[in-house]
Structure formats: C-alpha cells, structure tokens
Amino acid sequence: MNENNLSKDKLDTLFDEIVECGRYAKKIQKNITRNYKEDGSVLTKADIEISNRIINKINTLFSDCNVISEESITPYNKEAPFTFILDPIDGTDIYSQGLSMFVIALGILDINKKPVGSMIIAPRFGIGQEELTIRLDPYQTLLVDNQPYKFQYKKDVPTQLTVSSKIQKTLNFNKFDGKVRTFGSSILHILAPAIFSNIEGCINQRAYAWDISASHAVLEYLNLKVLYKDKTPLIYDDDLLINRKVCKDIIYCGTQKCIENMMQLIS
C-alpha cells in the first residue's frame, strides 16, 4: 500500500464520521454523567460510543491499517501502512462538566511512524464561530474550517502560551511575563500555536500518543517543532504505540526559536 491508497473518497467518509461524532457529543453533553477509570481519570458514555463508532469505520474503510484508541485495545501490526490514533474525546473532564473546550481527534502516522494526517473537530470551540474543524489528509493541503490554511505569523518571541493544567507543578514561570492559557485539552494546547494568531508556543505535560498525534501532524506540516526538554524530537516508538505509555518528558511546541526562548524563560 502506498500513500495513494488512502483514497479521498474514503477519507471524506471518515472525516464526515469524525464531524458527526463531534456534533453528537455536543448534543448529548448537557445530560452526560461522569464515571471514572481505575487510574481516577474521567470517563463518559460518549467516550466509549464514539471510540467504537470511529474504530468500526476505520476498520471498514482501511482494514490493513492500525487503530490505536484511548478507550479500546486493538491489534497492532508493525508493518501496517498507516496507523490511526484516536482520542474519542480529548478533554473528557472539561466535557463532563459542560464546558466547551473538548475535541475529537484522529492522528494518522505513516509506515515510518511520522505524523502525516489529522482530523479534529472542536464542536464548541471555533475561531469566531461555533465549531472548529481541522483536516489534513496525508500528503495533502491542510484545511481549517474547510479552507486551505497558510501559516503567516512571526512567532519566535513567546508572549502568549498554552500550557497543560498541571505544568505549573513542574516548571518555574517566574521569569516569564507573558500570558498563560489553559484549555483542558492537550490537542488544543498543542494546536494553538499553529492556528491562533497571538499564541506563540505550548508547553504540555507528559501525555499519551492520542493526546498529541493529531495536533503534531499539523505542526509538522507547518514546519513547527514538537521537542522534548532535551531538544530531541518526539518520536512514536513502541512505548508510545504498543505499550501505551506516556511520552518520556514534557514537550515544547512552536518555532525552533520560540522553543529556545521558552526554555530560557521557563525552567
């Protein structure tokens, strides 16, 4: 299988399913109830339903590809041509409280485990409108809200950052005099430097592949960086993909210069 085998028609069908699931999550959000996993993290009925729906759709459309989902354990083939990484609801805690900053996110890795595709819907968190959609078919043009997107910002100087909700326990922000924003969704935190005009960078806590990959693909497409504190790039190794572990350290996202500046100011 080569890159052309992920046909546009099938990707259209998959993207429509992602969008429909996002709108479904929004519709039922008011009446959702909170449950908990063994590790204490929040789980809802919507997480399970959406995970099952999207996995079934991927298996129908792309039967020779891997699917990794936060909420489901599925077979993994190291020789599969593509790997789909699903977070059925990123920001479940936020979602379960009725807040707006949650997403459904699907990242796509190629056979070399490089992030090359992304499908994201944030049904209540748009840019000047109700809904945000991201679509990056592998090796194609990035679409934001169904329009081709071009990154036109100078973002080497960090003045506004998105950070994960627990990062203040890890890092010292005393030398940083800019603004810090926390949404409750790692996908949105990492995506923010790419699509929000005045947010230059992101610092995100250690996270799982499904919390990162969909946004990582967008940053890769735009030649932005996702680096560990030791300045090495985040790669999708067996620990992330097969063993389902968190990445080895916190990550910095943005331009190379912005990340260097963040590391100097925040330690």
Backbone bond lengths (Angstrom), bond angles and torsions (degrees), N, CA, C in turn:
res aa  C-N    CA-C-N  psi(-1)  N-CA   C-N-CA  omega(-1)  CA-C   N-CA-C  phi
1 M - - - 1.474 - - 1.524 109.50 -
2 N 1.331 117.60 131.95 1.452 120.61 176.09 1.514 109.72 -113.57
3 E 1.337 115.50 -176.81 1.465 119.48 -173.67 1.522 111.85 -59.88
4 N 1.306 119.19 -26.96 1.461 120.92 -176.92 1.528 113.36 -75.44
5 N 1.335 117.40 -12.45 1.447 120.06 -177.95 1.532 113.11 -76.34
6 L 1.321 117.37 -16.50 1.464 119.19 169.82 1.531 105.93 -80.92
7 S 1.312 116.47 80.94 1.459 120.61 -170.94 1.520 111.04 -67.20
8 K 1.316 115.60 150.81 1.453 120.73 -179.51 1.526 111.35 -60.86
9 D 1.317 117.78 -39.81 1.464 120.19 -179.87 1.531 110.98 -59.26
10 K 1.332 115.97 -44.52 1.458 118.71 -179.78 1.522 111.35 -69.77
11 L 1.332 116.84 -38.62 1.468 119.29 176.92 1.525 110.98 -66.58
12 D 1.335 118.06 -35.31 1.470 121.01 173.47 1.524 110.21 -57.59
13 T 1.328 116.14 -46.03 1.466 120.89 -179.25 1.524 111.05 -62.53
14 L 1.330 115.69 -42.52 1.461 119.75 179.74 1.523 111.18 -66.33
15 F 1.319 116.99 -43.66 1.466 119.80 179.68 1.530 110.61 -63.07
16 D 1.315 117.47 -40.89 1.470 120.32 176.94 1.528 110.56 -59.09
17 E 1.328 116.83 -37.95 1.465 120.33 178.55 1.525 111.28 -66.70
18 I 1.341 116.86 -41.23 1.462 121.02 177.48 1.531 109.81 -59.96
19 V 1.318 116.73 -48.00 1.465 121.08 -178.92 1.524 110.57 -63.42
20 E 1.315 116.71 -44.05 1.466 120.20 179.78 1.529 111.01 -62.30
21 C 1.328 116.89 -40.10 1.461 119.94 177.69 1.529 111.24 -65.21
22 G 1.323 117.18 -38.16 1.460 119.66 176.83 1.518 112.07 -62.13
23 R 1.306 116.21 -43.17 1.459 119.96 179.74 1.531 111.21 -69.10
24 Y 1.328 115.81 -33.08 1.465 119.83 175.13 1.533 110.24 -65.14
25 A 1.340 116.66 -44.31 1.466 120.14 178.16 1.526 111.18 -59.40
26 K 1.306 116.02 -40.86 1.466 119.89 177.00 1.526 111.12 -63.13
27 K 1.317 116.99 -43.36 1.467 121.82 -176.73 1.525 111.97 -61.15
28 I 1.335 116.81 -39.61 1.463 119.37 -175.32 1.527 112.76 -95.00
29 Q 1.336 117.96 -0.35 1.463 120.24 -172.58 1.523 113.00 -59.18
30 K 1.307 117.27 -38.18 1.469 120.59 -174.85 1.522 112.03 -58.52
31 N 1.314 116.60 -32.70 1.468 120.78 -174.19 1.526 113.31 -107.38
32 I 1.335 117.36 14.24 1.455 120.15 -177.14 1.519 110.83 -73.95
33 T 1.315 117.73 148.15 1.464 121.89 176.33 1.520 109.33 -117.01
34 R 1.326 115.84 150.48 1.463 122.59 -178.04 1.524 110.84 -89.15
35 N 1.321 115.61 130.87 1.457 122.55 168.03 1.522 107.45 -122.56
36 Y 1.312 116.56 175.15 1.459 119.50 -174.59 1.523 110.81 -135.85
37 K 1.341 114.84 141.87 1.461 120.78 172.42 1.532 109.52 -80.62
38 E 1.322 115.35 174.99 1.460 119.92 -179.97 1.525 112.39 -61.99
39 D 1.352 116.58 -29.64 1.464 119.29 179.85 1.526 112.98 -83.82
40 G 1.332 117.16 2.28 1.453 121.28 177.87 1.515 115.14 91.63
41 S 1.329 118.32 -6.50 1.464 120.63 178.88 1.525 110.24 -75.12
42 V 1.315 115.12 155.84 1.458 121.61 -173.86 1.525 110.32 -78.43
43 L 1.318 115.55 143.54 1.460 123.15 177.09 1.519 108.37 -138.92
44 T 1.326 116.86 139.20 1.465 120.87 177.41 1.527 110.66 -126.92
45 K 1.306 114.13 164.58 1.465 120.83 175.50 1.523 110.50 -56.26
46 A 1.311 117.60 -37.87 1.464 121.56 -178.20 1.525 111.48 -62.76
47 D 1.340 118.19 -39.01 1.462 121.25 178.13 1.528 110.76 -55.19
48 I 1.331 115.89 -48.56 1.463 120.86 -176.25 1.527 110.82 -69.19
49 E 1.320 117.60 -46.74 1.471 120.91 -178.57 1.522 111.19 -60.43
50 I 1.318 116.12 -46.43 1.464 120.08 -176.74 1.520 110.81 -69.20
51 S 1.325 117.09 -40.39 1.458 119.96 176.44 1.520 110.63 -56.65
52 N 1.321 116.83 -48.67 1.468 120.65 -178.56 1.530 111.54 -63.14
53 R 1.309 117.04 -41.82 1.461 120.55 -179.45 1.524 111.74 -61.40
54 I 1.324 115.67 -48.17 1.461 118.88 -174.12 1.529 110.80 -73.60
55 I 1.322 117.74 -38.22 1.468 119.63 175.73 1.526 110.29 -59.44
56 N 1.310 116.60 -45.77 1.474 119.94 179.51 1.523 111.28 -61.08
57 K 1.313 116.47 -39.32 1.467 119.99 179.33 1.527 110.90 -66.26
58 I 1.329 117.24 -44.32 1.464 120.07 179.38 1.527 110.47 -63.43
59 N 1.321 116.35 -44.10 1.470 119.39 -179.75 1.527 111.75 -62.20
60 T 1.316 116.81 -33.66 1.461 120.36 177.96 1.520 111.66 -71.59
61 L 1.323 116.37 -41.58 1.458 120.91 -174.70 1.529 112.82 -83.69
62 F 1.329 116.89 -37.54 1.469 121.82 -171.83 1.529 108.80 -133.68
63 S 1.308 116.33 71.07 1.460 121.11 -169.53 1.524 113.46 -68.03
64 D 1.330 118.67 -18.75 1.456 120.69 -178.91 1.526 112.94 -97.14
65 C 1.319 116.56 11.68 1.465 121.07 -179.78 1.530 110.86 -107.12
66 N 1.328 115.81 157.19 1.461 121.01 174.81 1.518 110.87 -80.44
67 V 1.325 115.40 151.88 1.461 121.87 167.95 1.525 107.48 -129.86
68 I 1.307 115.88 124.98 1.467 121.96 173.67 1.523 106.76 -117.56
69 S 1.327 115.91 122.75 1.462 120.68 179.54 1.516 109.96 -124.90
70 E 1.320 116.05 146.18 1.461 120.08 176.95 1.528 111.30 -57.27
71 E 1.323 116.20 -35.96 1.465 119.43 -169.51 1.522 114.22 -102.41
72 S 1.319 119.00 2.64 1.461 120.88 -176.89 1.520 109.92 -143.23
73 I 1.329 116.69 142.46 1.445 122.51 174.58 1.531 108.41 -97.97
74 T 1.320 117.19 122.87 1.465 122.02 -177.34 1.524 109.55 -128.91
75 P 1.330 118.41 160.14 1.471 120.63 178.50 1.526 110.90 -61.77
76 Y 1.337 114.61 151.15 1.469 119.64 -179.61 1.528 109.56 -129.86
77 N 1.319 115.93 127.23 1.455 122.96 -179.98 1.526 108.40 -116.21
78 K 1.321 117.01 116.27 1.468 120.55 -178.06 1.517 112.90 -63.26
79 E 1.333 117.89 -19.91 1.455 121.26 -178.51 1.529 112.88 -96.53
80 A 1.303 118.00 4.89 1.465 120.26 179.85 1.526 110.10 -62.86
81 P 1.328 118.17 142.38 1.464 120.78 -175.64 1.527 113.51 -68.94
82 F 1.310 116.88 -30.75 1.464 121.22 177.39 1.519 108.99 -142.01
83 T 1.325 115.09 153.02 1.456 121.75 175.33 1.524 108.73 -125.42
84 F 1.321 115.34 121.38 1.461 121.80 176.40 1.535 108.13 -93.30
85 I 1.334 115.93 130.17 1.468 120.91 -178.05 1.524 108.16 -119.71
86 L 1.325 115.94 115.84 1.459 122.63 -168.94 1.520 112.62 -111.71
87 D 1.313 115.33 129.71 1.465 121.26 163.11 1.519 106.48 -112.96
88 P 1.347 117.84 103.78 1.468 119.34 -174.17 1.514 113.76 -62.38
89 I 1.329 117.06 -33.88 1.464 121.03 166.73 1.518 107.30 -146.08
90 D 1.310 116.81 111.30 1.458 121.20 173.20 1.527 107.34 -92.02
91 G 1.325 115.09 124.14 1.461 120.31 -171.60 1.518 110.62 96.98
92 T 1.339 117.05 37.93 1.466 120.45 -177.20 1.514 112.08 -60.06
93 D 1.329 117.55 -38.04 1.466 120.31 178.43 1.525 110.12 -60.51
94 I 1.342 115.99 -47.52 1.462 121.51 176.70 1.524 110.42 -60.03
95 Y 1.310 115.95 -47.50 1.467 121.94 -178.84 1.523 111.08 -58.18
96 S 1.323 116.47 -45.18 1.459 120.30 -175.22 1.519 112.93 -69.15
97 Q 1.332 116.69 -17.30 1.464 120.91 177.56 1.532 112.62 -94.58
98 G 1.325 116.64 1.56 1.457 120.08 178.19 1.510 114.55 86.88
99 L 1.341 117.78 9.26 1.458 120.89 -179.19 1.532 110.22 -84.88
100 S 1.321 116.21 170.49 1.468 120.06 -164.78 1.515 115.74 -96.66
101 M 1.333 119.63 -14.21 1.462 120.62 -166.10 1.522 111.77 -96.58
102 F 1.335 115.83 64.46 1.461 121.49 175.89 1.522 108.74 -125.21
103 V 1.329 116.25 158.35 1.463 120.39 -178.35 1.525 109.89 -141.38
104 I 1.318 115.07 159.15 1.458 122.63 161.37 1.525 105.89 -105.97
105 A 1.340 116.24 128.05 1.462 119.81 -171.02 1.517 110.72 -134.16
106 L 1.330 115.06 133.57 1.458 122.10 177.15 1.523 108.62 -130.15
107 G 1.331 116.22 114.94 1.459 120.75 173.77 1.515 110.34 -96.41
108 I 1.325 116.69 154.08 1.460 122.02 178.99 1.529 108.61 -127.82
109 L 1.336 116.16 121.43 1.461 122.28 174.67 1.522 109.14 -103.56
110 D 1.339 116.86 143.99 1.458 119.63 175.06 1.533 110.14 -83.24
111 I 1.317 117.24 -174.82 1.462 120.62 -175.18 1.528 111.63 -64.11
112 N 1.332 117.35 -22.95 1.461 121.78 176.87 1.521 112.82 -88.94
113 K 1.317 115.66 6.52 1.471 123.97 178.44 1.529 111.99 66.93
114 K 1.308 115.87 28.75 1.459 120.94 172.92 1.524 108.92 -91.43
115 P 1.344 118.97 134.59 1.467 120.74 178.08 1.525 111.13 -72.02
116 V 1.333 116.23 114.71 1.463 121.18 -173.40 1.527 113.06 -125.10
117 G 1.321 118.34 -5.47 1.453 119.53 -177.05 1.514 111.74 -147.16
118 S 1.327 115.04 156.99 1.460 119.98 -176.12 1.523 110.43 -156.34
119 M 1.326 115.64 137.95 1.465 122.24 169.68 1.522 107.32 -135.65
120 I 1.320 115.91 119.22 1.464 121.73 -175.87 1.523 108.70 -135.36
121 I 1.337 115.70 137.65 1.448 119.91 166.81 1.520 108.89 -131.25
122 A 1.320 115.23 129.26 1.464 123.11 171.16 1.532 105.93 -114.17
123 P 1.334 118.31 93.03 1.464 120.57 -167.57 1.518 115.27 -69.10
124 R 1.345 117.94 -11.80 1.466 119.53 178.39 1.525 111.98 -128.02
125 F 1.329 117.78 20.77 1.462 119.71 -172.21 1.521 110.40 -141.32
126 G 1.306 117.12 59.64 1.446 120.88 -178.41 1.513 113.47 -86.77
127 I 1.330 115.84 173.74 1.464 122.33 176.04 1.526 107.36 -92.99
128 G 1.314 116.21 92.86 1.460 120.68 -178.97 1.508 113.75 74.09
129 Q 1.327 116.11 12.96 1.451 120.42 177.37 1.522 107.66 -152.17
130 E 1.309 116.42 178.80 1.460 120.11 -172.66 1.521 113.68 -68.42
131 E 1.321 118.03 -34.32 1.459 121.35 -165.54 1.520 111.14 -130.64
132 L 1.319 116.45 140.96 1.456 122.49 174.45 1.524 108.85 -113.90
133 T 1.340 117.08 129.66 1.460 120.46 171.53 1.523 109.80 -126.20
134 I 1.314 114.49 141.14 1.463 122.92 176.01 1.516 107.11 -123.91
135 R 1.318 116.82 133.36 1.463 120.27 174.09 1.516 109.74 -140.06
136 L 1.307 114.54 121.92 1.458 121.45 174.43 1.523 107.35 -131.40
137 D 1.325 116.46 96.63 1.458 119.96 173.15 1.532 108.15 -70.31
138 P 1.332 118.11 143.23 1.469 119.00 -179.26 1.526 112.78 -51.75
139 Y 1.349 114.89 127.32 1.468 123.68 175.83 1.533 113.14 67.82
140 Q 1.340 116.69 19.51 1.456 120.92 -179.88 1.522 110.29 -119.46
141 T 1.327 117.42 -169.87 1.459 123.54 -175.82 1.526 111.07 -84.73
142 L 1.318 116.30 138.26 1.459 121.50 176.33 1.523 110.03 -71.01
143 L 1.327 115.81 130.04 1.460 122.25 176.12 1.524 109.60 -115.15
144 V 1.314 116.74 129.49 1.461 122.96 172.29 1.520 106.94 -116.92
145 D 1.320 115.74 120.30 1.472 121.17 -173.90 1.525 110.75 52.79
146 N 1.329 115.13 43.33 1.468 124.72 174.11 1.526 114.30 68.89
147 Q 1.332 117.09 12.85 1.462 121.26 178.11 1.526 110.45 -119.37
148 P 1.358 117.79 141.02 1.462 119.19 176.50 1.523 110.67 -55.83
149 Y 1.327 115.43 139.11 1.457 120.75 -172.47 1.515 110.29 -116.78
150 K 1.329 115.52 135.48 1.449 121.53 176.67 1.520 108.94 -126.37
151 F 1.323 116.08 127.15 1.457 122.29 179.81 1.523 108.55 -79.43
152 Q 1.340 116.83 118.05 1.466 120.56 -172.69 1.523 113.07 -125.18
153 Y 1.299 117.67 17.50 1.458 120.31 -171.23 1.524 111.73 -103.92
154 K 1.329 116.23 150.82 1.455 122.74 170.52 1.527 107.03 -97.04
155 K 1.316 116.32 113.64 1.464 119.25 -170.42 1.526 112.20 -132.44
156 D 1.316 116.71 42.69 1.458 119.83 179.66 1.527 112.82 -87.45
157 V 1.328 117.27 -19.64 1.468 121.58 -178.15 1.522 108.57 -106.31
158 P 1.337 118.33 114.67 1.464 120.41 -177.15 1.530 112.18 -77.49
159 T 1.317 116.29 113.14 1.461 121.25 174.90 1.525 112.38 -118.01
160 Q 1.344 115.93 -25.63 1.458 121.42 172.96 1.521 108.35 -134.47
161 L 1.323 115.54 131.79 1.452 121.79 -177.93 1.514 110.69 -128.39
162 T 1.327 115.75 149.46 1.456 120.16 163.92 1.523 107.60 -99.94
163 V 1.326 115.42 139.89 1.466 120.68 -179.83 1.520 108.59 -138.00
164 S 1.324 115.91 151.10 1.458 119.74 176.72 1.528 109.88 -73.28
165 S 1.317 114.83 160.74 1.463 120.26 -166.43 1.527 114.22 -68.84
166 K 1.335 118.03 -18.14 1.463 120.25 -178.10 1.522 112.75 -109.37
167 I 1.329 117.28 5.83 1.458 119.28 -173.15 1.524 112.40 -68.30
168 Q 1.349 117.03 -23.94 1.463 119.58 -179.57 1.526 111.35 -65.92
169 K 1.334 117.34 -18.07 1.461 120.55 176.78 1.520 111.57 -77.97
170 T 1.328 116.44 -17.42 1.461 122.03 -173.12 1.517 113.02 -104.02
171 L 1.339 116.99 -37.17 1.457 121.11 -171.36 1.522 111.78 -120.51
172 N 1.330 114.93 156.86 1.466 122.67 179.34 1.527 108.90 -101.88
173 F 1.330 117.23 117.32 1.460 123.15 -177.82 1.536 112.56 -99.54
174 N 1.321 118.46 11.34 1.467 120.69 -172.24 1.525 113.12 -60.24
175 K 1.335 118.70 -30.65 1.471 121.15 -178.46 1.525 112.59 -88.39
176 F 1.316 117.37 -6.01 1.469 120.93 -178.77 1.520 108.75 -96.02
177 D 1.352 116.30 119.26 1.468 119.26 -177.39 1.525 112.73 -106.02
178 G 1.326 116.91 14.67 1.455 120.54 177.72 1.520 112.22 -88.16
179 K 1.310 115.65 -164.24 1.455 122.09 -178.78 1.525 110.56 -100.44
180 V 1.325 114.87 144.89 1.455 122.11 179.98 1.525 108.83 -122.56
181 R 1.328 116.33 130.91 1.461 120.57 -177.63 1.531 109.46 -125.80
182 T 1.325 115.12 138.52 1.455 121.51 178.96 1.518 108.91 -127.36
183 F 1.328 116.46 123.19 1.462 121.79 -177.08 1.528 113.41 -99.46
184 G 1.335 117.53 -24.76 1.456 119.79 -175.47 1.510 113.95 93.66
185 S 1.338 117.26 7.58 1.462 122.90 179.81 1.518 108.49 -137.29
186 S 1.332 116.93 117.57 1.469 119.62 178.55 1.519 111.79 -61.26
187 I 1.331 116.82 -37.25 1.465 120.15 178.18 1.524 110.35 -57.53
188 L 1.324 117.91 -46.41 1.462 121.32 179.74 1.520 111.63 -69.02
189 H 1.337 117.35 -38.34 1.464 119.52 178.29 1.521 110.68 -58.47
190 I 1.336 116.67 -49.30 1.463 121.11 -175.94 1.518 111.12 -70.96
191 L 1.318 116.95 -34.07 1.462 121.78 179.90 1.528 112.42 -70.69
192 A 1.321 116.84 -29.59 1.467 121.87 -169.67 1.529 114.65 -53.76
193 P 1.348 120.81 -46.29 1.465 118.61 179.94 1.522 113.37 -60.82
194 A 1.321 117.37 -22.90 1.461 121.20 -178.35 1.517 112.67 -81.51
195 I 1.342 118.11 -33.10 1.465 118.72 -169.31 1.524 115.31 -122.10
196 F 1.329 118.79 -15.74 1.468 119.94 178.70 1.522 109.11 -100.66
197 S 1.312 117.02 128.29 1.458 122.24 -163.76 1.525 113.97 -62.34
198 N 1.319 119.21 -33.98 1.459 120.91 -173.76 1.515 114.25 -113.59
199 I 1.301 117.62 16.67 1.457 121.33 172.69 1.522 107.65 -106.38
200 E 1.337 115.13 116.14 1.465 119.19 -172.54 1.523 113.74 -88.64
201 G 1.322 117.42 -34.48 1.452 118.42 -172.10 1.514 112.74 -149.23
202 C 1.331 114.33 173.44 1.454 121.92 179.46 1.526 108.64 -140.73
203 I 1.328 114.95 142.47 1.468 121.42 168.04 1.521 106.30 -124.69
204 N 1.316 116.05 119.34 1.459 119.88 -175.00 1.524 110.39 -121.50
205 Q 1.317 115.37 140.76 1.453 120.57 179.34 1.524 110.69 -66.18
206 R 1.332 116.19 168.69 1.458 121.41 176.04 1.524 108.98 -53.68
207 A 1.317 116.30 133.09 1.453 120.04 -172.38 1.524 109.49 -145.67
208 Y 1.326 114.96 171.00 1.454 121.98 179.55 1.533 110.77 -88.45
209 A 1.317 115.53 165.03 1.464 120.37 -178.96 1.518 111.90 -56.01
210 W 1.332 117.69 -38.84 1.474 120.31 -177.85 1.521 112.40 -71.52
211 D 1.331 118.03 -17.70 1.464 121.21 176.12 1.522 112.53 -82.08
212 I 1.322 117.11 -10.98 1.466 121.53 -167.02 1.522 113.34 -123.05
213 S 1.334 117.88 -43.23 1.465 121.70 -160.13 1.519 114.20 -61.87
214 A 1.335 119.11 -40.07 1.470 120.12 -177.60 1.523 111.34 -63.74
215 S 1.328 116.99 -41.95 1.465 119.94 177.90 1.520 111.55 -75.08
216 H 1.319 116.34 -35.88 1.466 120.65 178.31 1.528 110.87 -57.45
217 A 1.321 117.15 -40.51 1.471 120.52 178.81 1.520 111.58 -60.76
218 V 1.320 117.02 -39.42 1.462 121.19 178.80 1.522 110.02 -65.22
219 L 1.334 117.19 -45.51 1.464 120.18 179.25 1.524 111.18 -62.90
220 E 1.324 117.33 -41.58 1.468 120.56 177.39 1.529 110.68 -59.40
221 Y 1.302 116.85 -43.47 1.466 121.56 -179.89 1.530 110.51 -59.55
222 L 1.331 116.77 -36.50 1.466 121.88 -176.42 1.532 112.09 -92.12
223 N 1.328 117.16 8.53 1.466 122.32 -179.78 1.527 112.61 63.42
224 L 1.318 116.28 28.23 1.457 121.35 169.92 1.524 108.50 -92.37
225 K 1.330 116.09 165.20 1.453 120.76 -170.81 1.533 111.76 -112.16
226 V 1.332 114.70 150.51 1.459 122.91 168.56 1.526 105.90 -127.77
227 L 1.344 116.25 105.77 1.461 121.49 -171.21 1.516 111.06 -125.65
228 Y 1.329 115.08 147.94 1.449 120.52 170.44 1.530 110.00 -76.11
229 K 1.322 114.57 171.20 1.454 120.05 -179.10 1.522 112.36 -61.33
230 D 1.343 117.25 -26.93 1.468 120.51 177.40 1.529 112.07 -84.87
231 K 1.343 116.89 8.62 1.465 125.77 175.90 1.536 113.86 74.47
232 T 1.301 117.62 10.98 1.464 120.39 174.10 1.530 108.82 -88.17
233 P 1.336 117.99 150.29 1.465 120.20 -178.57 1.515 112.22 -74.86
234 L 1.312 115.75 150.23 1.459 121.09 172.94 1.517 109.09 -71.19
235 I 1.323 116.76 126.96 1.461 121.12 176.45 1.527 108.75 -122.69
236 Y 1.322 115.89 155.09 1.460 121.59 -177.05 1.531 108.78 -96.71
237 D 1.326 114.12 89.07 1.454 120.78 -177.54 1.526 110.15 -95.18
238 D 1.336 116.19 -174.63 1.457 120.51 -178.40 1.527 112.46 -62.43
239 D 1.319 117.01 -34.63 1.467 118.61 179.39 1.521 111.10 -61.86
240 L 1.319 116.54 -42.77 1.470 119.34 179.49 1.529 112.21 -71.54
241 L 1.319 116.57 -42.34 1.459 119.95 -169.87 1.528 113.74 -91.55
242 I 1.310 117.63 -46.55 1.458 121.13 -175.17 1.522 111.58 -92.38
243 N 1.315 116.37 -45.84 1.458 120.73 -177.65 1.519 113.32 -84.54
244 R 1.332 116.45 -7.49 1.469 122.17 173.20 1.532 112.02 57.63
245 K 1.325 115.61 40.95 1.456 121.20 178.38 1.521 110.67 -95.48
246 V 1.322 115.98 163.35 1.458 120.10 173.98 1.523 108.93 -72.92
247 C 1.328 116.44 157.64 1.464 120.42 177.88 1.528 109.94 -64.62
248 K 1.322 116.45 162.24 1.467 120.65 -164.82 1.525 114.18 -71.10
249 D 1.329 117.89 -19.42 1.472 119.70 -176.89 1.523 108.25 -159.74
250 I 1.326 116.33 175.68 1.461 120.00 172.34 1.524 109.25 -62.73
251 I 1.331 116.80 158.04 1.462 120.51 -179.81 1.525 110.82 -123.12
252 Y 1.323 114.64 148.02 1.464 123.38 175.77 1.526 107.84 -112.12
253 C 1.323 117.02 137.95 1.463 121.41 -175.69 1.522 109.80 -130.69
254 G 1.325 116.10 137.37 1.456 121.86 178.29 1.515 109.95 149.40
255 T 1.332 116.71 -162.54 1.454 119.40 173.02 1.525 109.28 -69.84
256 Q 1.338 116.17 160.47 1.463 119.67 178.71 1.527 110.73 -56.30
257 K 1.332 116.85 -44.05 1.469 120.67 -178.57 1.518 111.38 -67.59
258 C 1.321 116.98 -40.36 1.461 119.86 178.89 1.522 110.49 -61.64
259 I 1.328 116.62 -43.03 1.460 119.98 179.70 1.531 110.29 -62.80
260 E 1.333 117.57 -42.97 1.460 120.15 177.22 1.516 111.16 -59.23
261 N 1.333 116.55 -41.77 1.464 120.22 178.55 1.521 111.62 -67.01
262 M 1.334 117.33 -40.40 1.474 119.87 177.41 1.528 110.51 -61.49
263 M 1.321 116.88 -41.44 1.458 119.88 -178.03 1.515 111.38 -66.11
264 Q 1.329 117.51 -31.65 1.467 120.51 177.83 1.532 111.70 -73.31
265 L 1.331 115.97 -36.26 1.472 119.96 -175.68 1.514 113.49 -85.90
266 I 1.326 116.87 -29.25 1.460 121.47 -172.21 1.519 108.03 -126.48
267 S 1.313 116.86 120.04 1.470 119.72 -173.76 1.519 111.21 -139.56
